Amino acid sequence: MNIMENELIVTNLLDLRHRILELGIDVVGAKAKGVPVHTNGQLGIDVLRVEAGNSFPVHTHAGDHLLLCLEGKGTISINRKTYYVKEGDIYMVAGMVPHAVGAASDSHHVLAAIGSPHRPIDSPNRMTATDWDGNIVESAIYL
């Protein structure tokens, strides 16, 4: 869904989190499903679901983004250190900082990803697979 000029579109993220498997599309770069929610071409939000034990590889984005855990348990890894997150936790990742996001081994992880500049879920430019030093790498997971 896109924001139209002079039109307000309201989406309830708590309701949407239960419909990702039904409405979601494959996310480029990881074994995850996602639903595009809103974008104005610069700022945007998507809801993503990562199944238990799966993760996004180490990667970077062109811009900053906020990640809000809507359901389940997961991880965020930055500077080779892993932090555990649960429903209700929010964190910010600065642009071009190598990081990885995953689901716990015993729980799926549903998160809202708010970013600027925003890239569509199915865009090959959404993220760049890197090593922890930010060097671009080829990744078997990166589609």
Biotite code that builds the C-alpha atoms (Angstrom):
import biotite.structure as struc

atoms = struc.array([
    struc.Atom([0.000, 0.000, 0.000], chain_id="A", res_id=1, res_name="MET", atom_name="CA", element="C"),
    struc.Atom([1.287, 3.456, -0.802], chain_id="A", res_id=2, res_name="ASN", atom_name="CA", element="C"),
    struc.Atom([0.382, 6.756, 0.759], chain_id="A", res_id=3, res_name="ILE", atom_name="CA", element="C"),
    struc.Atom([-1.662, 8.764, -1.699], chain_id="A", res_id=4, res_name="MET", atom_name="CA", element="C"),
    struc.Atom([-1.633, 12.542, -1.717], chain_id="A", res_id=5, res_name="GLU", atom_name="CA", element="C"),
    struc.Atom([-4.389, 13.889, 0.571], chain_id="A", res_id=6, res_name="ASN", atom_name="CA", element="C"),
    struc.Atom([-5.460, 10.374, 1.560], chain_id="A", res_id=7, res_name="GLU", atom_name="CA", element="C"),
    struc.Atom([-4.812, 8.637, 4.858], chain_id="A", res_id=8, res_name="LEU", atom_name="CA", element="C"),
    struc.Atom([-4.519, 4.877, 4.974], chain_id="A", res_id=9, res_name="ILE", atom_name="CA", element="C"),
    struc.Atom([-4.594, 3.306, 8.445], chain_id="A", res_id=10, res_name="VAL", atom_name="CA", element="C"),
    struc.Atom([-3.186, -0.185, 8.951], chain_id="A", res_id=11, res_name="THR", atom_name="CA", element="C"),
    struc.Atom([-3.265, -2.105, 12.222], chain_id="A", res_id=12, res_name="ASN", atom_name="CA", element="C"),
    struc.Atom([0.106, -3.871, 12.567], chain_id="A", res_id=13, res_name="LEU", atom_name="CA", element="C"),
    struc.Atom([-1.182, -6.177, 15.284], chain_id="A", res_id=14, res_name="LEU", atom_name="CA", element="C"),
    struc.Atom([-3.863, -7.510, 12.942], chain_id="A", res_id=15, res_name="ASP", atom_name="CA", element="C"),
    struc.Atom([-1.482, -7.660, 9.977], chain_id="A", res_id=16, res_name="LEU", atom_name="CA", element="C"),
    struc.Atom([1.079, -9.778, 11.848], chain_id="A", res_id=17, res_name="ARG", atom_name="CA", element="C"),
    struc.Atom([-1.374, -12.702, 11.768], chain_id="A", res_id=18, res_name="HIS", atom_name="CA", element="C"),
    struc.Atom([-1.912, -12.431, 8.002], chain_id="A", res_id=19, res_name="ARG", atom_name="CA", element="C"),
    struc.Atom([1.690, -12.463, 6.788], chain_id="A", res_id=20, res_name="ILE", atom_name="CA", element="C"),
    struc.Atom([1.617, -16.092, 5.685], chain_id="A", res_id=21, res_name="LEU", atom_name="CA", element="C"),
    struc.Atom([-1.566, -15.374, 3.710], chain_id="A", res_id=22, res_name="GLU", atom_name="CA", element="C"),
    struc.Atom([-0.584, -11.988, 2.252], chain_id="A", res_id=23, res_name="LEU", atom_name="CA", element="C"),
    struc.Atom([3.202, -12.091, 2.355], chain_id="A", res_id=24, res_name="GLY", atom_name="CA", element="C"),
    struc.Atom([5.670, -12.281, -0.484], chain_id="A", res_id=25, res_name="ILE", atom_name="CA", element="C"),
    struc.Atom([9.223, -13.612, -0.433], chain_id="A", res_id=26, res_name="ASP", atom_name="CA", element="C"),
    struc.Atom([11.747, -11.140, 0.943], chain_id="A", res_id=27, res_name="VAL", atom_name="CA", element="C"),
    struc.Atom([14.821, -10.762, -1.228], chain_id="A", res_id=28, res_name="VAL", atom_name="CA", element="C"),
    struc.Atom([17.870, -11.822, 0.732], chain_id="A", res_id=29, res_name="GLY", atom_name="CA", element="C"),
    struc.Atom([16.449, -14.181, 3.334], chain_id="A", res_id=30, res_name="ALA", atom_name="CA", element="C"),
    struc.Atom([14.081, -17.047, 4.002], chain_id="A", res_id=31, res_name="LYS", atom_name="CA", element="C"),
    struc.Atom([11.320, -14.702, 5.173], chain_id="A", res_id=32, res_name="ALA", atom_name="CA", element="C"),
    struc.Atom([7.899, -13.443, 4.132], chain_id="A", res_id=33, res_name="LYS", atom_name="CA", element="C"),
    struc.Atom([6.888, -9.814, 4.155], chain_id="A", res_id=34, res_name="GLY", atom_name="CA", element="C"),
    struc.Atom([3.972, -7.494, 3.590], chain_id="A", res_id=35, res_name="VAL", atom_name="CA", element="C"),
    struc.Atom([4.573, -3.981, 2.263], chain_id="A", res_id=36, res_name="PRO", atom_name="CA", element="C"),
    struc.Atom([2.545, -1.632, 4.460], chain_id="A", res_id=37, res_name="VAL", atom_name="CA", element="C"),
    struc.Atom([3.166, 2.025, 3.588], chain_id="A", res_id=38, res_name="HIS", atom_name="CA", element="C"),
    struc.Atom([5.729, 4.058, 1.662], chain_id="A", res_id=39, res_name="THR", atom_name="CA", element="C"),
    struc.Atom([6.003, 7.514, 0.213], chain_id="A", res_id=40, res_name="ASN", atom_name="CA", element="C"),
    struc.Atom([9.043, 6.504, -1.834], chain_id="A", res_id=41, res_name="GLY", atom_name="CA", element="C"),
    struc.Atom([11.497, 7.686, 0.814], chain_id="A", res_id=42, res_name="GLN", atom_name="CA", element="C"),
    struc.Atom([10.163, 6.484, 4.183], chain_id="A", res_id=43, res_name="LEU", atom_name="CA", element="C"),
    struc.Atom([8.447, 3.124, 4.411], chain_id="A", res_id=44, res_name="GLY", atom_name="CA", element="C"),
    struc.Atom([7.355, 0.262, 6.629], chain_id="A", res_id=45, res_name="ILE", atom_name="CA", element="C"),
    struc.Atom([7.050, -3.455, 6.008], chain_id="A", res_id=46, res_name="ASP", atom_name="CA", element="C"),
    struc.Atom([6.040, -6.320, 8.293], chain_id="A", res_id=47, res_name="VAL", atom_name="CA", element="C"),
    struc.Atom([8.353, -9.334, 8.094], chain_id="A", res_id=48, res_name="LEU", atom_name="CA", element="C"),
    struc.Atom([8.088, -12.884, 9.406], chain_id="A", res_id=49, res_name="ARG", atom_name="CA", element="C"),
    struc.Atom([11.125, -15.088, 9.924], chain_id="A", res_id=50, res_name="VAL", atom_name="CA", element="C"),
    struc.Atom([10.382, -18.700, 10.830], chain_id="A", res_id=51, res_name="GLU", atom_name="CA", element="C"),
    struc.Atom([12.031, -20.390, 13.825], chain_id="A", res_id=52, res_name="ALA", atom_name="CA", element="C"),
    struc.Atom([15.731, -20.963, 13.281], chain_id="A", res_id=53, res_name="GLY", atom_name="CA", element="C"),
    struc.Atom([15.967, -18.832, 10.111], chain_id="A", res_id=54, res_name="ASN", atom_name="CA", element="C"),
    struc.Atom([17.710, -15.486, 9.744], chain_id="A", res_id=55, res_name="SER", atom_name="CA", element="C"),
    struc.Atom([18.789, -12.698, 7.456], chain_id="A", res_id=56, res_name="PHE", atom_name="CA", element="C"),
    struc.Atom([22.503, -12.982, 6.690], chain_id="A", res_id=57, res_name="PRO", atom_name="CA", element="C"),
    struc.Atom([24.902, -10.242, 7.761], chain_id="A", res_id=58, res_name="VAL", atom_name="CA", element="C"),
    struc.Atom([23.993, -7.260, 5.590], chain_id="A", res_id=59, res_name="HIS", atom_name="CA", element="C"),
    struc.Atom([23.785, -3.484, 5.312], chain_id="A", res_id=60, res_name="THR", atom_name="CA", element="C"),
    struc.Atom([21.164, -0.998, 4.140], chain_id="A", res_id=61, res_name="HIS", atom_name="CA", element="C"),
    struc.Atom([21.662, 2.412, 2.581], chain_id="A", res_id=62, res_name="ALA", atom_name="CA", element="C"),
    struc.Atom([19.710, 4.139, 5.357], chain_id="A", res_id=63, res_name="GLY", atom_name="CA", element="C"),
    struc.Atom([18.749, 3.902, 9.002], chain_id="A", res_id=64, res_name="ASP", atom_name="CA", element="C"),
    struc.Atom([15.877, 1.738, 10.135], chain_id="A", res_id=65, res_name="HIS", atom_name="CA", element="C"),
    struc.Atom([13.848, 0.942, 13.212], chain_id="A", res_id=66, res_name="LEU", atom_name="CA", element="C"),
    struc.Atom([12.845, -2.630, 13.933], chain_id="A", res_id=67, res_name="LEU", atom_name="CA", element="C"),
    struc.Atom([9.942, -3.419, 16.261], chain_id="A", res_id=68, res_name="LEU", atom_name="CA", element="C"),
    struc.Atom([9.287, -7.003, 17.377], chain_id="A", res_id=69, res_name="CYS", atom_name="CA", element="C"),
    struc.Atom([5.526, -7.541, 17.036], chain_id="A", res_id=70, res_name="LEU", atom_name="CA", element="C"),
    struc.Atom([5.443, -11.234, 17.913], chain_id="A", res_id=71, res_name="GLU", atom_name="CA", element="C"),
    struc.Atom([7.692, -14.093, 18.888], chain_id="A", res_id=72, res_name="GLY", atom_name="CA", element="C"),
    struc.Atom([11.361, -13.978, 19.796], chain_id="A", res_id=73, res_name="LYS", atom_name="CA", element="C"),
    struc.Atom([14.396, -13.125, 17.758], chain_id="A", res_id=74, res_name="GLY", atom_name="CA", element="C"),
    struc.Atom([17.903, -11.777, 17.606], chain_id="A", res_id=75, res_name="THR", atom_name="CA", element="C"),
    struc.Atom([19.751, -8.738, 16.327], chain_id="A", res_id=76, res_name="ILE", atom_name="CA", element="C"),
    struc.Atom([23.491, -9.065, 15.875], chain_id="A", res_id=77, res_name="SER", atom_name="CA", element="C"),
    struc.Atom([25.768, -6.039, 15.533], chain_id="A", res_id=78, res_name="ILE", atom_name="CA", element="C"),
    struc.Atom([29.574, -5.951, 15.858], chain_id="A", res_id=79, res_name="ASN", atom_name="CA", element="C"),
    struc.Atom([29.536, -9.750, 16.215], chain_id="A", res_id=80, res_name="ARG", atom_name="CA", element="C"),
    struc.Atom([27.464, -9.454, 19.405], chain_id="A", res_id=81, res_name="LYS", atom_name="CA", element="C"),
    struc.Atom([23.962, -10.956, 19.522], chain_id="A", res_id=82, res_name="THR", atom_name="CA", element="C"),
    struc.Atom([21.089, -9.374, 21.442], chain_id="A", res_id=83, res_name="TYR", atom_name="CA", element="C"),
    struc.Atom([17.850, -11.216, 22.163], chain_id="A", res_id=84, res_name="TYR", atom_name="CA", element="C"),
    struc.Atom([14.541, -9.465, 21.515], chain_id="A", res_id=85, res_name="VAL", atom_name="CA", element="C"),
    struc.Atom([10.948, -10.270, 22.311], chain_id="A", res_id=86, res_name="LYS", atom_name="CA", element="C"),
    struc.Atom([7.512, -8.897, 21.538], chain_id="A", res_id=87, res_name="GLU", atom_name="CA", element="C"),
    struc.Atom([7.402, -5.156, 22.204], chain_id="A", res_id=88, res_name="GLY", atom_name="CA", element="C"),
    struc.Atom([11.166, -4.527, 21.859], chain_id="A", res_id=89, res_name="ASP", atom_name="CA", element="C"),
    struc.Atom([12.294, -1.849, 19.411], chain_id="A", res_id=90, res_name="ILE", atom_name="CA", element="C"),
    struc.Atom([15.790, -1.014, 18.237], chain_id="A", res_id=91, res_name="TYR", atom_name="CA", element="C"),
    struc.Atom([17.485, 1.172, 15.639], chain_id="A", res_id=92, res_name="MET", atom_name="CA", element="C"),
    struc.Atom([20.166, 0.119, 13.191], chain_id="A", res_id=93, res_name="VAL", atom_name="CA", element="C"),
    struc.Atom([22.193, 2.938, 11.643], chain_id="A", res_id=94, res_name="ALA", atom_name="CA", element="C"),
    struc.Atom([22.702, 2.972, 7.898], chain_id="A", res_id=95, res_name="GLY", atom_name="CA", element="C"),
    struc.Atom([25.581, 0.943, 6.486], chain_id="A", res_id=96, res_name="MET", atom_name="CA", element="C"),
    struc.Atom([26.192, -0.889, 9.793], chain_id="A", res_id=97, res_name="VAL", atom_name="CA", element="C"),
    struc.Atom([26.606, -4.636, 9.192], chain_id="A", res_id=98, res_name="PRO", atom_name="CA", element="C"),
    struc.Atom([23.950, -6.554, 11.124], chain_id="A", res_id=99, res_name="HIS", atom_name="CA", element="C"),
    struc.Atom([21.933, -9.777, 11.066], chain_id="A", res_id=100, res_name="ALA", atom_name="CA", element="C"),
    struc.Atom([18.368, -10.443, 12.229], chain_id="A", res_id=101, res_name="VAL", atom_name="CA", element="C"),
    struc.Atom([16.978, -13.851, 13.054], chain_id="A", res_id=102, res_name="GLY", atom_name="CA", element="C"),
    struc.Atom([14.284, -15.849, 14.758], chain_id="A", res_id=103, res_name="ALA", atom_name="CA", element="C"),
    struc.Atom([14.928, -17.858, 17.906], chain_id="A", res_id=104, res_name="ALA", atom_name="CA", element="C"),
    struc.Atom([15.288, -21.600, 17.395], chain_id="A", res_id=105, res_name="SER", atom_name="CA", element="C"),
    struc.Atom([11.962, -22.205, 19.166], chain_id="A", res_id=106, res_name="ASP", atom_name="CA", element="C"),
    struc.Atom([9.904, -19.254, 17.898], chain_id="A", res_id=107, res_name="SER", atom_name="CA", element="C"),
    struc.Atom([9.082, -17.329, 14.756], chain_id="A", res_id=108, res_name="HIS", atom_name="CA", element="C"),
    struc.Atom([9.898, -13.608, 14.739], chain_id="A", res_id=109, res_name="HIS", atom_name="CA", element="C"),
    struc.Atom([7.494, -11.004, 13.339], chain_id="A", res_id=110, res_name="VAL", atom_name="CA", element="C"),
    struc.Atom([8.832, -7.484, 13.073], chain_id="A", res_id=111, res_name="LEU", atom_name="CA", element="C"),
    struc.Atom([7.923, -4.135, 11.633], chain_id="A", res_id=112, res_name="ALA", atom_name="CA", element="C"),
    struc.Atom([10.805, -2.659, 9.643], chain_id="A", res_id=113, res_name="ALA", atom_name="CA", element="C"),
    struc.Atom([10.679, 1.115, 9.208], chain_id="A", res_id=114, res_name="ILE", atom_name="CA", element="C"),
    struc.Atom([13.373, 2.525, 6.960], chain_id="A", res_id=115, res_name="GLY", atom_name="CA", element="C"),
    struc.Atom([14.561, 5.539, 5.066], chain_id="A", res_id=116, res_name="SER", atom_name="CA", element="C"),
    struc.Atom([15.353, 5.328, 2.264], chain_id="A", res_id=117, res_name="PRO", atom_name="CA", element="C"),
    struc.Atom([12.805, 2.577, 1.868], chain_id="A", res_id=118, res_name="HIS", atom_name="CA", element="C"),
    struc.Atom([13.333, -0.267, -0.588], chain_id="A", res_id=119, res_name="ARG", atom_name="CA", element="C"),
    struc.Atom([10.538, -2.690, -1.564], chain_id="A", res_id=120, res_name="PRO", atom_name="CA", element="C"),
    struc.Atom([10.580, -6.210, -0.100], chain_id="A", res_id=121, res_name="ILE", atom_name="CA", element="C"),
    struc.Atom([11.204, -7.748, -3.516], chain_id="A", res_id=122, res_name="ASP", atom_name="CA", element="C"),
    struc.Atom([13.902, -5.253, -4.563], chain_id="A", res_id=123, res_name="SER", atom_name="CA", element="C"),
    struc.Atom([17.386, -6.649, -5.179], chain_id="A", res_id=124, res_name="PRO", atom_name="CA", element="C"),
    struc.Atom([18.631, -3.303, -3.793], chain_id="A", res_id=125, res_name="ASN", atom_name="CA", element="C"),
    struc.Atom([16.899, -3.725, -0.426], chain_id="A", res_id=126, res_name="ARG", atom_name="CA", element="C"),
    struc.Atom([20.048, -4.919, 1.308], chain_id="A", res_id=127, res_name="MET", atom_name="CA", element="C"),
    struc.Atom([23.622, -5.918, 0.536], chain_id="A", res_id=128, res_name="THR", atom_name="CA", element="C"),
    struc.Atom([25.126, -9.111, 1.979], chain_id="A", res_id=129, res_name="ALA", atom_name="CA", element="C"),
    struc.Atom([28.413, -8.292, 3.738], chain_id="A", res_id=130, res_name="THR", atom_name="CA", element="C"),
    struc.Atom([30.855, -9.669, 6.240], chain_id="A", res_id=131, res_name="ASP", atom_name="CA", element="C"),
    struc.Atom([31.134, -8.084, 9.698], chain_id="A", res_id=132, res_name="TRP", atom_name="CA", element="C"),
    struc.Atom([33.653, -5.552, 8.346], chain_id="A", res_id=133, res_name="ASP", atom_name="CA", element="C"),
    struc.Atom([31.192, -4.345, 5.702], chain_id="A", res_id=134, res_name="GLY", atom_name="CA", element="C"),
    struc.Atom([32.877, -6.041, 2.732], chain_id="A", res_id=135, res_name="ASN", atom_name="CA", element="C"),
    struc.Atom([30.379, -7.229, 0.123], chain_id="A", res_id=136, res_name="ILE", atom_name="CA", element="C"),
    struc.Atom([30.109, -11.021, -0.050], chain_id="A", res_id=137, res_name="VAL", atom_name="CA", element="C"),
    struc.Atom([28.262, -13.556, -2.141], chain_id="A", res_id=138, res_name="GLU", atom_name="CA", element="C"),
    struc.Atom([25.677, -15.350, -0.027], chain_id="A", res_id=139, res_name="SER", atom_name="CA", element="C"),
    struc.Atom([23.859, -18.593, -0.730], chain_id="A", res_id=140, res_name="ALA", atom_name="CA", element="C"),
    struc.Atom([20.808, -17.125, 1.047], chain_id="A", res_id=141, res_name="ILE", atom_name="CA", element="C"),
    struc.Atom([20.925, -13.781, -0.739], chain_id="A", res_id=142, res_name="TYR", atom_name="CA", element="C"),
    struc.Atom([18.475, -14.078, -3.642], chain_id="A", res_id=143, res_name="LEU", atom_name="CA", element="C"),
])
